[in-house]
């Protein structure tokens, strides 16, 4: 399965052993292929710099592993405007993972 993990899912997955961590486990077991844009990776870096001190263990090894295995993609424009707000490109799809390491869109 191909997925795009939101920066907050990656952040929570490297910091704690909850549902978000199960997404990283599914990635490690090659059950999912994870894609990300540069914007998502920058958001992950910013979150770790800002709030990484809340982790019980240093997240750098797991983050390095994630950065080495994630596949970079360019965001695709949505085309026709879908809302009344400004136009945006699709830079990520929020994903939630259950306790059985099965990922499903939210």
C-alpha positions in Angstrom: 0.0 0.0 0.0 1.3 3.5 -0.8 0.7 6.1 1.9 1.7 9.7 2.8 2.2 10.2 6.5 1.4 13.6 8.0 4.3 15.2 9.8 2.5 14.9 13.1 2.1 11.1 12.6 5.9 10.8 11.9 6.7 13.0 14.9 4.5 10.9 17.2 5.7 7.7 15.7 9.4 8.4 16.5 8.7 9.8 19.9 6.2 7.4 21.5 5.1 3.8 21.0 1.5 4.4 20.2 -0.7 4.1 17.1 1.5 6.4 15.0 4.5 4.2 15.8 2.6 1.3 14.2 2.8 3.1 10.9 6.5 3.2 11.1 6.5 -0.5 12.0 4.4 -1.3 9.0 6.9 0.7 6.9 9.8 -1.3 8.4 8.0 -4.6 7.6 7.4 -3.3 4.1 3.7 -3.6 4.4 3.4 0.1 3.3 5.5 2.3 1.0 5.7 5.8 2.5 6.0 8.9 0.3 6.6 12.5 1.4 7.2 15.9 0.0 10.1 18.2 1.0 7.5 20.3 2.8 6.4 17.4 5.0 10.1 16.5 5.8 10.8 20.1 6.8 7.7 20.1 9.0 8.9 17.0 10.7 12.3 18.6 11.3 10.7 21.7 12.7 8.5 19.7 15.1 11.5 17.8 16.4 13.5 21.0 16.8 10.6 22.7 18.6 9.1 19.8 20.7 11.7 17.0 20.5 12.7 17.5 24.1 9.4 15.8 25.2 10.7 12.4 23.9 11.8 9.8 26.4 14.6 8.8 24.1 16.5 10.7 21.4 14.6 10.4 18.1 17.6 11.0 15.8 18.3 7.3 14.9 14.7 6.6 14.0 14.4 9.8 12.1 17.5 9.1 10.1 16.1 5.6 9.3 12.8 7.3 8.2 14.6 9.9 6.0 16.7 7.2 4.3 13.6 5.1 3.4 10.9 7.5 2.6 10.4 8.2 -1.1 10.3 11.9 -2.1 7.6 13.1 -4.4 6.4 16.5 -5.8 3.0 17.7 -4.6 0.4 17.5 -7.3 -1.9 20.5 -7.9 -5.5 19.8 -7.1 -6.7 21.5 -10.3 -10.2 22.9 -9.9 -10.6 24.9 -6.7 -12.3 22.7 -4.1 -13.0 25.3 -1.4 -13.7 29.0 -1.0 -10.2 29.6 0.5 -7.0 30.0 -1.4 -5.8 27.3 -3.8 -3.4 24.8 -2.4 -1.5 21.8 -3.6 -1.9 18.3 -2.1 1.1 17.9 0.1 -0.1 15.1 2.3 -2.9 12.8 3.2 -3.5 12.2 6.9 -3.1 8.6 7.9 -4.0 6.9 11.1 -2.8 3.4 12.1 -4.6 1.0 14.3 -3.0 -1.1 16.9 -2.8 -4.0 14.5 -0.4 -2.0 12.2 -3.0 -1.7 9.5 -3.0 1.8 8.0 -6.2 3.4 6.8 -7.0 7.0 5.7 -8.8 9.3 8.1 
